[in-house]
């Protein structure tokens, strides 16, 4: 991967009168929070196939069947269709836009108490076109009102700079992978997760984020989840790829 996404974490707070569960009001802090989170999920940050994401599909589309080549060769006409199609895949959706992920919830700590505040944590993984300020503006415009407060939990980080996919380091990675996996397509891409590469990016002109372990759609969806796993042979081939990268890069 030639680029890593940025990150921003916010807290969405629903506010209402607290009290006893035996006499609930018609509107609760939990209800206001739930409504706000649903709005965020139903209205994703606008996405578009451009920059390094476009570079990925420019390369991969060369190996696609003819009908798909036509689509990507005529983005001026088919871009809305392509963007809609990619948005339906969690993996590809993360490539074309800043993603929105509600991850944590908290409210009352007793079963008979109505919370005056209900809090939800939302994590955004920032596409290079976005920054923390534009995301905060988007969120406030969408859900901000007298019953909802939006707070940053961190300053946020921007996406990394784009590493050169014509440089020698990229060629070392490409050749190493082909030695292990055979004649496969190697293309630049966008890393959607966080990694320690941010530290290397300060010391090197090009910092590549690379995972040589093949993962199916079901394996990708299991990351950080229940029954996270990888096939034994894929795991071993990933190790072999790293060994070849180290050996070739040291010459």
C-alpha atoms as an extended CHARMM CRD file, in Angstrom:
* protein
*
       251  EXT
         1         1  UNK       CA              0.0000000000        0.0000000000        0.0000000000  PROA      1               0.0000000000
         2         2  UNK       CA              1.3330000000        3.4210000000       -0.9420000000  PROA      2               0.0000000000
         3         3  UNK       CA             -0.8180000000        5.4840000000        1.3980000000  PROA      3               0.0000000000
         4         4  UNK       CA             -2.3710000000        5.1350000000        4.8660000000  PROA      4               0.0000000000
         5         5  UNK       CA             -5.6750000000        6.6870000000        5.9080000000  PROA      5               0.0000000000
         6         6  UNK       CA             -5.9220000000        9.2390000000        8.6800000000  PROA      6               0.0000000000
         7         7  UNK       CA             -8.1590000000        8.9360000000       11.7310000000  PROA      7               0.0000000000
         8         8  UNK       CA            -10.5650000000       10.9810000000       13.8520000000  PROA      8               0.0000000000
         9         9  UNK       CA            -12.5730000000        9.8710000000       16.8900000000  PROA      9               0.0000000000
        10        10  UNK       CA            -15.5340000000       11.8650000000       18.1650000000  PROA      10              0.0000000000
        11        11  UNK       CA            -18.1210000000       11.5770000000       20.9120000000  PROA      11              0.0000000000
        12        12  UNK       CA            -21.7930000000       12.1420000000       20.1390000000  PROA      12              0.0000000000
        13        13  UNK       CA            -23.8260000000       13.0720000000       23.2460000000  PROA      13              0.0000000000
        14        14  UNK       CA            -27.6000000000       12.8430000000       23.4290000000  PROA      14              0.0000000000
        15        15  UNK       CA            -29.1150000000       15.0990000000       26.1170000000  PROA      15              0.0000000000
        16        16  UNK       CA            -32.4980000000       15.0300000000       27.8460000000  PROA      16              0.0000000000
        17        17  UNK       CA            -34.1190000000       15.2250000000       31.2690000000  PROA      17              0.0000000000
        18        18  UNK       CA            -33.0520000000       12.3430000000       33.4870000000  PROA      18              0.0000000000
        19        19  UNK       CA            -35.3060000000       10.6630000000       36.0010000000  PROA      19              0.0000000000
        20        20  UNK       CA            -36.8330000000        7.3710000000       37.0690000000  PROA      20              0.0000000000
        21        21  UNK       CA            -37.6680000000        4.6440000000       34.5680000000  PROA      21              0.0000000000
        22        22  UNK       CA            -41.1900000000        4.3550000000       36.0050000000  PROA      22              0.0000000000
        23        23  UNK       CA            -42.0610000000        7.7920000000       34.6140000000  PROA      23              0.0000000000
        24        24  UNK       CA            -40.2220000000        8.1770000000       31.3080000000  PROA      24              0.0000000000
        25        25  UNK       CA            -40.6960000000       11.2680000000       29.1700000000  PROA      25              0.0000000000
        26        26  UNK       CA            -41.5220000000       10.9810000000       25.4820000000  PROA      26              0.0000000000
        27        27  UNK       CA            -37.9190000000       11.7680000000       24.5100000000  PROA      27              0.0000000000
        28        28  UNK       CA            -34.8060000000       10.3000000000       26.1030000000  PROA      28              0.0000000000
        29        29  UNK       CA            -31.0860000000       10.9540000000       25.7600000000  PROA      29              0.0000000000
        30        30  UNK       CA            -30.7240000000        7.3870000000       24.4430000000  PROA      30              0.0000000000
        31        31  UNK       CA            -33.3710000000        8.0400000000       21.7930000000  PROA      31              0.0000000000
        32        32  UNK       CA            -31.7070000000       11.2730000000       20.6660000000  PROA      32              0.0000000000
        33        33  UNK       CA            -28.3420000000        9.5060000000       20.4790000000  PROA      33              0.0000000000
        34        34  UNK       CA            -29.7690000000        6.5620000000       18.5430000000  PROA      34              0.0000000000
        35        35  UNK       CA            -31.3880000000        8.9190000000       16.0330000000  PROA      35              0.0000000000
        36        36  UNK       CA            -28.1070000000       10.7840000000       15.5380000000  PROA      36              0.0000000000
        37        37  UNK       CA            -26.0630000000        7.6120000000       15.0430000000  PROA      37              0.0000000000
        38        38  UNK       CA            -28.5620000000        6.2640000000       12.5290000000  PROA      38              0.0000000000
        39        39  UNK       CA            -28.2890000000        9.5220000000       10.5710000000  PROA      39              0.0000000000
        40        40  UNK       CA            -24.5090000000        9.1320000000       10.4670000000  PROA      40              0.0000000000
        41        41  UNK       CA            -24.7920000000        5.5620000000        9.2210000000  PROA      41              0.0000000000
        42        42  UNK       CA            -27.4560000000        6.4120000000        6.6360000000  PROA      42              0.0000000000
        43        43  UNK       CA            -25.5280000000        9.4330000000        5.3090000000  PROA      43              0.0000000000
        44        44  UNK       CA            -21.9150000000        8.3710000000        4.6650000000  PROA      44              0.0000000000
        45        45  UNK       CA            -19.1820000000       10.8860000000        3.8950000000  PROA      45              0.0000000000
        46        46  UNK       CA            -19.2540000000       11.5000000000        0.1130000000  PROA      46              0.0000000000
        47        47  UNK       CA            -16.8360000000        9.2530000000       -1.7600000000  PROA      47              0.0000000000
        48        48  UNK       CA            -15.1960000000        9.2610000000       -5.1430000000  PROA      48              0.0000000000
        49        49  UNK       CA            -12.7800000000        7.1700000000       -7.1720000000  PROA      49              0.0000000000
        50        50  UNK       CA             -9.7290000000        9.4140000000       -7.4910000000  PROA      50              0.0000000000
        51        51  UNK       CA             -6.0490000000        9.7200000000       -6.6140000000  PROA      51              0.0000000000
        52        52  UNK       CA             -4.4140000000        6.5020000000       -5.4470000000  PROA      52              0.0000000000
        53        53  UNK       CA             -7.7890000000        4.7210000000       -5.4560000000  PROA      53              0.0000000000
        54        54  UNK       CA             -8.0850000000        5.5100000000       -9.1350000000  PROA      54              0.0000000000
        55        55  UNK       CA             -4.4760000000        4.3490000000       -9.6340000000  PROA      55              0.0000000000
        56        56  UNK       CA             -5.4230000000        0.9880000000       -8.1270000000  PROA      56              0.0000000000
        57        57  UNK       CA             -8.3290000000        0.4450000000      -10.5180000000  PROA      57              0.0000000000
        58        58  UNK       CA             -6.4110000000        1.8070000000      -13.4960000000  PROA      58              0.0000000000
        59        59  UNK       CA             -3.9560000000       -1.0470000000      -12.9970000000  PROA      59              0.0000000000
        60        60  UNK       CA             -6.3940000000       -3.7810000000      -11.9980000000  PROA      60              0.0000000000
        61        61  UNK       CA             -8.9320000000       -2.9570000000      -14.7210000000  PROA      61              0.0000000000
        62        62  UNK       CA             -6.3670000000       -3.8780000000      -17.3780000000  PROA      62              0.0000000000
        63        63  UNK       CA             -6.8710000000       -7.5150000000      -16.3670000000  PROA      63              0.0000000000
        64        64  UNK       CA            -10.6650000000       -7.3460000000      -16.1430000000  PROA      64              0.0000000000
        65        65  UNK       CA            -13.1450000000       -8.6950000000      -18.7200000000  PROA      65              0.0000000000
        66        66  UNK       CA            -13.8380000000       -6.3570000000      -21.6230000000  PROA      66              0.0000000000
        67        67  UNK       CA            -17.1610000000       -5.0310000000      -20.2820000000  PROA      67              0.0000000000
        68        68  UNK       CA            -15.4970000000       -3.8470000000      -17.0680000000  PROA      68              0.0000000000
        69        69  UNK       CA            -12.6040000000       -2.2960000000      -18.9710000000  PROA      69              0.0000000000
        70        70  UNK       CA            -15.1610000000       -0.1840000000      -20.8270000000  PROA      70              0.0000000000
        71        71  UNK       CA            -16.6040000000        1.0830000000      -17.5400000000  PROA      71              0.0000000000
        72        72  UNK       CA            -13.2730000000        2.1680000000      -16.0540000000  PROA      72              0.0000000000
        73        73  UNK       CA            -12.0500000000        3.5950000000      -19.3680000000  PROA      73              0.0000000000
        74        74  UNK       CA            -15.0690000000        5.9240000000      -19.4400000000  PROA      74              0.0000000000
        75        75  UNK       CA            -15.3300000000        7.2620000000      -15.8990000000  PROA      75              0.0000000000
        76        76  UNK       CA            -16.7660000000       10.5230000000      -17.2070000000  PROA      76              0.0000000000
        77        77  UNK       CA            -19.9170000000        8.5360000000      -18.0420000000  PROA      77              0.0000000000
        78        78  UNK       CA            -19.9590000000        5.5680000000      -15.6480000000  PROA      78              0.0000000000
        79        79  UNK       CA            -18.4410000000        7.0210000000      -12.4670000000  PROA      79              0.0000000000
        80        80  UNK       CA            -21.7700000000        7.2530000000      -10.5620000000  PROA      80              0.0000000000
        81        81  UNK       CA            -22.5090000000        3.6020000000      -11.3570000000  PROA      81              0.0000000000
        82        82  UNK       CA            -19.0050000000        2.4820000000      -10.3300000000  PROA      82              0.0000000000
        83        83  UNK       CA            -19.0740000000        4.4850000000       -7.0860000000  PROA      83              0.0000000000
        84        84  UNK       CA            -22.4670000000        3.0100000000       -6.1690000000  PROA      84              0.0000000000
        85        85  UNK       CA            -21.2500000000       -0.5120000000       -6.8880000000  PROA      85              0.0000000000
        86        86  UNK       CA            -18.0320000000       -0.0760000000       -4.8850000000  PROA      86              0.0000000000
        87        87  UNK       CA            -19.9660000000        1.4090000000       -1.9520000000  PROA      87              0.0000000000
        88        88  UNK       CA            -21.8110000000       -1.8930000000       -1.5150000000  PROA      88              0.0000000000
        89        89  UNK       CA            -18.5740000000       -3.7010000000       -0.6310000000  PROA      89              0.0000000000
        90        90  UNK       CA            -17.1340000000       -2.8970000000        2.8240000000  PROA      90              0.0000000000
        91        91  UNK       CA            -13.5990000000       -3.3270000000        1.4690000000  PROA      91              0.0000000000
        92        92  UNK       CA            -14.0610000000       -1.1430000000       -1.6010000000  PROA      92              0.0000000000
        93        93  UNK       CA            -16.2320000000        1.3700000000        0.2600000000  PROA      93              0.0000000000
        94        94  UNK       CA            -13.2620000000        2.0140000000        2.5540000000  PROA      94              0.0000000000
        95        95  UNK       CA            -11.0910000000        2.7180000000       -0.4950000000  PROA      95              0.0000000000
        96        96  UNK       CA            -13.2260000000        5.4810000000       -1.9750000000  PROA      96              0.0000000000
        97        97  UNK       CA            -14.3490000000        7.4370000000        1.1080000000  PROA      97              0.0000000000
        98        98  UNK       CA            -13.8530000000        8.3660000000        4.7360000000  PROA      98              0.0000000000
        99        99  UNK       CA            -15.6440000000        5.6400000000        6.6820000000  PROA      99              0.0000000000
       100       100  UNK       CA            -17.9790000000        6.1610000000        9.6510000000  PROA      100             0.0000000000
       101       101  UNK       CA            -17.9680000000        3.5580000000       12.4380000000  PROA      101             0.0000000000
       102       102  UNK       CA            -19.9460000000        3.8680000000       15.7120000000  PROA      102             0.0000000000
       103       103  UNK       CA            -17.9450000000        1.6940000000       18.1110000000  PROA      103             0.0000000000
       104       104  UNK       CA            -18.8500000000        2.3840000000       21.7720000000  PROA      104             0.0000000000
       105       105  UNK       CA            -21.9790000000        3.3110000000       23.7270000000  PROA      105             0.0000000000
       106       106  UNK       CA            -22.7060000000        4.3530000000       27.3180000000  PROA      106             0.0000000000
       107       107  UNK       CA            -25.6580000000        5.7900000000       29.2440000000  PROA      107             0.0000000000
       108       108  UNK       CA            -27.2020000000        5.0090000000       32.6290000000  PROA      108             0.0000000000
       109       109  UNK       CA            -25.3990000000        2.6220000000       34.9600000000  PROA      109             0.0000000000
       110       110  UNK       CA            -28.6400000000        1.4620000000       36.6250000000  PROA      110             0.0000000000
       111       111  UNK       CA            -31.6480000000       -0.2890000000       35.1200000000  PROA      111             0.0000000000
       112       112  UNK       CA            -34.1600000000        2.0920000000       36.7320000000  PROA      112             0.0000000000
       113       113  UNK       CA            -32.4360000000        5.4040000000       35.9650000000  PROA      113             0.0000000000
       114       114  UNK       CA            -33.0110000000        7.5410000000       32.8750000000  PROA      114             0.0000000000
       115       115  UNK       CA            -29.6680000000        8.9930000000       31.8220000000  PROA      115             0.0000000000
       116       116  UNK       CA            -29.4850000000       12.7360000000       31.2910000000  PROA      116             0.0000000000
       117       117  UNK       CA            -26.6560000000       12.0410000000       28.8240000000  PROA      117             0.0000000000
       118       118  UNK       CA            -26.1000000000        9.0990000000       26.4720000000  PROA      118             0.0000000000
       119       119  UNK       CA            -22.7390000000        8.9180000000       24.7350000000  PROA      119             0.0000000000
       120       120  UNK       CA            -21.6320000000        7.2340000000       21.5380000000  PROA      120             0.0000000000
       121       121  UNK       CA            -18.0800000000        7.0040000000       20.2200000000  PROA      121             0.0000000000
       122       122  UNK       CA            -17.6060000000        7.2130000000       16.4640000000  PROA      122             0.0000000000
       123       123  UNK       CA            -14.3510000000        6.5010000000       14.6350000000  PROA      123             0.0000000000
       124       124  UNK       CA            -13.6660000000        7.9080000000       11.1710000000  PROA      124             0.0000000000
       125       125  UNK       CA            -10.8620000000        6.6530000000        8.9310000000  PROA      125             0.0000000000
       126       126  UNK       CA             -9.9810000000        9.6650000000        6.8170000000  PROA      126             0.0000000000
       127       127  UNK       CA             -9.6000000000        9.5310000000        3.0670000000  PROA      127             0.0000000000
       128       128  UNK       CA             -6.8080000000       11.8210000000        1.7430000000  PROA      128             0.0000000000
       129       129  UNK       CA             -9.3970000000       14.3100000000        0.4560000000  PROA      129             0.0000000000
       130       130  UNK       CA            -10.7530000000       14.9010000000        3.9830000000  PROA      130             0.0000000000
       131       131  UNK       CA             -9.3650000000       16.3070000000        7.2110000000  PROA      131             0.0000000000
       132       132  UNK       CA            -10.6520000000       16.5000000000       10.8250000000  PROA      132             0.0000000000
       133       133  UNK       CA            -12.1750000000       19.9460000000       10.3040000000  PROA      133             0.0000000000
       134       134  UNK       CA            -14.2040000000       18.9560000000        7.2240000000  PROA      134             0.0000000000
       135       135  UNK       CA            -15.4750000000       15.8490000000        9.0180000000  PROA      135             0.0000000000
       136       136  UNK       CA            -16.5150000000       17.8330000000       12.1020000000  PROA      136             0.0000000000
       137       137  UNK       CA            -18.3470000000       20.3210000000        9.8790000000  PROA      137             0.0000000000
       138       138  UNK       CA            -20.1220000000       17.4790000000        8.0840000000  PROA      138             0.0000000000
       139       139  UNK       CA            -21.1950000000       15.8280000000       11.3560000000  PROA      139             0.0000000000
       140       140  UNK       CA            -22.4050000000       19.0490000000       12.9770000000  PROA      140             0.0000000000
       141       141  UNK       CA            -24.4010000000       20.0180000000        9.9020000000  PROA      141             0.0000000000
       142       142  UNK       CA            -25.9860000000       16.5610000000        9.8020000000  PROA      142             0.0000000000
       143       143  UNK       CA            -26.8400000000       15.8620000000       13.4580000000  PROA      143             0.0000000000
       144       144  UNK       CA            -25.9640000000       18.9020000000       15.5800000000  PROA      144             0.0000000000
       145       145  UNK       CA            -28.9260000000       20.4060000000       17.4820000000  PROA      145             0.0000000000
       146       146  UNK       CA            -29.9790000000       21.4100000000       21.0130000000  PROA      146             0.0000000000
       147       147  UNK       CA            -30.2940000000       17.7570000000       22.0190000000  PROA      147             0.0000000000
       148       148  UNK       CA            -27.0220000000       16.5890000000       20.4680000000  PROA      148             0.0000000000
       149       149  UNK       CA            -23.4860000000       17.6860000000       21.2720000000  PROA      149             0.0000000000
       150       150  UNK       CA            -20.4850000000       16.6300000000       19.1890000000  PROA      150             0.0000000000
       151       151  UNK       CA            -17.0050000000       16.5800000000       20.7290000000  PROA      151             0.0000000000
       152       152  UNK       CA            -13.5890000000       15.5830000000       19.4410000000  PROA      152             0.0000000000
       153       153  UNK       CA            -11.8730000000       12.9020000000       21.5030000000  PROA      153             0.0000000000
       154       154  UNK       CA             -8.6080000000       13.4440000000       19.6580000000  PROA      154             0.0000000000
       155       155  UNK       CA             -7.0290000000       16.0260000000       17.4040000000  PROA      155             0.0000000000
       156       156  UNK       CA             -7.1370000000       13.4910000000       14.5930000000  PROA      156             0.0000000000
       157       157  UNK       CA             -4.5040000000       12.5880000000       12.0320000000  PROA      157             0.0000000000
       158       158  UNK       CA             -4.3260000000       13.2420000000        8.3290000000  PROA      158             0.0000000000
       159       159  UNK       CA             -3.7520000000       10.5450000000        5.7500000000  PROA      159             0.0000000000
       160       160  UNK       CA             -0.1000000000        9.9150000000        4.9960000000  PROA      160             0.0000000000
       161       161  UNK       CA              1.6890000000       11.2300000000        1.9400000000  PROA      161             0.0000000000
       162       162  UNK       CA              1.6000000000        9.0090000000       -1.1460000000  PROA      162             0.0000000000
       163       163  UNK       CA              4.6610000000        6.8400000000       -1.5970000000  PROA      163             0.0000000000
       164       164  UNK       CA              6.0730000000        6.5660000000       -5.1250000000  PROA      164             0.0000000000
       165       165  UNK       CA              4.9670000000        3.3540000000       -6.8530000000  PROA      165             0.0000000000
       166       166  UNK       CA              7.6960000000        3.8030000000       -9.4880000000  PROA      166             0.0000000000
       167       167  UNK       CA             10.5040000000        3.7890000000       -6.9120000000  PROA      167             0.0000000000
       168       168  UNK       CA             12.9770000000        0.9300000000       -6.3500000000  PROA      168             0.0000000000
       169       169  UNK       CA             11.3880000000        0.0030000000       -3.0150000000  PROA      169             0.0000000000
       170       170  UNK       CA              8.0400000000       -0.6330000000       -4.6500000000  PROA      170             0.0000000000
       171       171  UNK       CA              9.7290000000       -2.7710000000       -7.3130000000  PROA      171             0.0000000000
       172       172  UNK       CA             11.4240000000       -4.8460000000       -4.6050000000  PROA      172             0.0000000000
       173       173  UNK       CA              8.0410000000       -5.5330000000       -3.0060000000  PROA      173             0.0000000000
       174       174  UNK       CA              6.4000000000       -6.3280000000       -6.3530000000  PROA      174             0.0000000000
       175       175  UNK       CA              9.1300000000       -8.7470000000       -7.4300000000  PROA      175             0.0000000000
       176       176  UNK       CA              9.1980000000      -10.4870000000       -4.0500000000  PROA      176             0.0000000000
       177       177  UNK       CA              5.4500000000      -11.1110000000       -4.1090000000  PROA      177             0.0000000000
       178       178  UNK       CA              5.5490000000      -12.4750000000       -7.6370000000  PROA      178             0.0000000000
       179       179  UNK       CA              8.3670000000      -14.8450000000       -6.6760000000  PROA      179             0.0000000000
       180       180  UNK       CA              6.1630000000      -16.3110000000       -3.9530000000  PROA      180             0.0000000000
       181       181  UNK       CA              2.6820000000      -16.1480000000       -5.5170000000  PROA      181             0.0000000000
       182       182  UNK       CA              3.4740000000      -16.3390000000       -9.2220000000  PROA      182             0.0000000000
       183       183  UNK       CA              2.1010000000      -14.1220000000      -11.9850000000  PROA      183             0.0000000000
       184       184  UNK       CA             -0.2630000000      -11.8920000000      -10.0070000000  PROA      184             0.0000000000
       185       185  UNK       CA             -1.3940000000       -8.2810000000      -10.3680000000  PROA      185             0.0000000000
       186       186  UNK       CA              0.5620000000       -5.8140000000       -8.2280000000  PROA      186             0.0000000000
       187       187  UNK       CA             -1.0030000000       -2.3680000000       -7.8860000000  PROA      187             0.0000000000
       188       188  UNK       CA             -0.7750000000        0.6470000000       -5.5440000000  PROA      188             0.0000000000
       189       189  UNK       CA             -3.4580000000        0.8970000000       -2.9060000000  PROA      189             0.0000000000
       190       190  UNK       CA             -4.7710000000        2.6540000000        0.1620000000  PROA      190             0.0000000000
       191       191  UNK       CA             -4.3020000000        1.1480000000        3.6360000000  PROA      191             0.0000000000
       192       192  UNK       CA             -7.5460000000        1.5500000000        5.5520000000  PROA      192             0.0000000000
       193       193  UNK       CA             -6.2540000000        0.5370000000        9.0000000000  PROA      193             0.0000000000
       194       194  UNK       CA             -3.7720000000        2.1140000000       11.3660000000  PROA      194             0.0000000000
       195       195  UNK       CA             -0.1550000000        0.9960000000       11.6300000000  PROA      195             0.0000000000
       196       196  UNK       CA              3.2670000000        1.9960000000       12.9350000000  PROA      196             0.0000000000
       197       197  UNK       CA              4.2160000000        3.1470000000        9.4370000000  PROA      197             0.0000000000
       198       198  UNK       CA              3.5560000000        6.7200000000       10.5770000000  PROA      198             0.0000000000
       199       199  UNK       CA              6.8700000000        6.5630000000       12.4420000000  PROA      199             0.0000000000
       200       200  UNK       CA              8.7950000000        5.2970000000        9.4030000000  PROA      200             0.0000000000
       201       201  UNK       CA              7.1830000000        7.9610000000        7.2610000000  PROA      201             0.0000000000
       202       202  UNK       CA              9.1630000000       10.5660000000        9.2260000000  PROA      202             0.0000000000
       203       203  UNK       CA             12.4610000000        8.8790000000        8.3770000000  PROA      203             0.0000000000
       204       204  UNK       CA             11.9700000000        7.7030000000        4.7880000000  PROA      204             0.0000000000
       205       205  UNK       CA             10.8320000000        9.3820000000        1.5990000000  PROA      205             0.0000000000
       206       206  UNK       CA              8.7140000000        6.3500000000        0.7090000000  PROA      206             0.0000000000
       207       207  UNK       CA              7.0280000000        4.2700000000        3.4030000000  PROA      207             0.0000000000
       208       208  UNK       CA              5.0440000000        1.2960000000        2.0920000000  PROA      208             0.0000000000
       209       209  UNK       CA              2.2780000000       -0.3770000000        4.0670000000  PROA      209             0.0000000000
       210       210  UNK       CA              2.1600000000       -3.9510000000        2.9060000000  PROA      210             0.0000000000
       211       211  UNK       CA              0.3070000000       -7.1040000000        3.9160000000  PROA      211             0.0000000000
       212       212  UNK       CA              1.4050000000      -10.1580000000        1.8830000000  PROA      212             0.0000000000
       213       213  UNK       CA             -1.2020000000      -12.4320000000        3.4770000000  PROA      213             0.0000000000
       214       214  UNK       CA             -4.1180000000      -13.2660000000        1.1300000000  PROA      214             0.0000000000
       215       215  UNK       CA             -7.4690000000      -12.6990000000        2.8340000000  PROA      215             0.0000000000
       216       216  UNK       CA            -10.8920000000      -13.6280000000        1.5190000000  PROA      216             0.0000000000
       217       217  UNK       CA            -13.8880000000      -11.3670000000        2.0440000000  PROA      217             0.0000000000
       218       218  UNK       CA            -15.0080000000      -13.4200000000        5.0530000000  PROA      218             0.0000000000
       219       219  UNK       CA            -11.5030000000      -13.3400000000        6.5450000000  PROA      219             0.0000000000
       220       220  UNK       CA            -11.3120000000       -9.5730000000        6.1010000000  PROA      220             0.0000000000
       221       221  UNK       CA            -14.6620000000       -9.0890000000        7.8240000000  PROA      221             0.0000000000
       222       222  UNK       CA            -13.3690000000      -11.1500000000       10.7540000000  PROA      222             0.0000000000
       223       223  UNK       CA            -10.4690000000       -8.8380000000       11.5700000000  PROA      223             0.0000000000
       224       224  UNK       CA            -10.6580000000       -7.8840000000       15.2670000000  PROA      224             0.0000000000
       225       225  UNK       CA            -13.8100000000      -10.0110000000       15.4390000000  PROA      225             0.0000000000
       226       226  UNK       CA            -14.9730000000      -13.4660000000       16.4890000000  PROA      226             0.0000000000
       227       227  UNK       CA            -13.0610000000      -16.3840000000       14.9570000000  PROA      227             0.0000000000
       228       228  UNK       CA            -10.3780000000      -14.1900000000       13.3820000000  PROA      228             0.0000000000
       229       229  UNK       CA             -8.2780000000      -16.5340000000       11.3050000000  PROA      229             0.0000000000
       230       230  UNK       CA             -6.0250000000      -17.0850000000        8.2910000000  PROA      230             0.0000000000
       231       231  UNK       CA             -5.1910000000      -20.2090000000        6.2860000000  PROA      231             0.0000000000
       232       232  UNK       CA             -1.9300000000      -21.8850000000        7.2930000000  PROA      232             0.0000000000
       233       233  UNK       CA             -0.4720000000      -21.8660000000        3.7720000000  PROA      233             0.0000000000
       234       234  UNK       CA             -1.3790000000      -18.2040000000        3.2740000000  PROA      234             0.0000000000
       235       235  UNK       CA              0.2990000000      -17.3640000000        6.5770000000  PROA      235             0.0000000000
       236       236  UNK       CA              3.4820000000      -19.1890000000        5.5370000000  PROA      236             0.0000000000
       237       237  UNK       CA              3.5110000000      -17.5390000000        2.0990000000  PROA      237             0.0000000000
       238       238  UNK       CA              3.1930000000      -14.1490000000        3.7630000000  PROA      238             0.0000000000
       239       239  UNK       CA              6.2990000000      -14.9100000000        5.8190000000  PROA      239             0.0000000000
       240       240  UNK       CA              8.1200000000      -16.0840000000        2.6880000000  PROA      240             0.0000000000
       241       241  UNK       CA              7.2130000000      -12.7730000000        1.0080000000  PROA      241             0.0000000000
       242       242  UNK       CA              8.6940000000      -10.7520000000        3.8610000000  PROA      242             0.0000000000
       243       243  UNK       CA             11.8630000000      -12.8560000000        3.7380000000  PROA      243             0.0000000000
       244       244  UNK       CA             12.2760000000      -12.1760000000        0.0060000000  PROA      244             0.0000000000
       245       245  UNK       CA             11.6510000000       -8.4380000000        0.5070000000  PROA      245             0.0000000000
       246       246  UNK       CA             14.3670000000       -8.2960000000        3.1800000000  PROA      246             0.0000000000
       247       247  UNK       CA             16.7790000000      -10.3330000000        1.0810000000  PROA      247             0.0000000000
       248       248  UNK       CA             16.1920000000       -8.3300000000       -2.1090000000  PROA      248             0.0000000000
       249       249  UNK       CA             16.1610000000       -4.9640000000       -0.3880000000  PROA      249             0.0000000000
       250       250  UNK       CA             19.4690000000       -5.6610000000        1.3260000000  PROA      250             0.0000000000
       251       251  UNK       CA             21.3570000000       -6.2380000000       -1.9300000000  PROA      251             0.0000000000
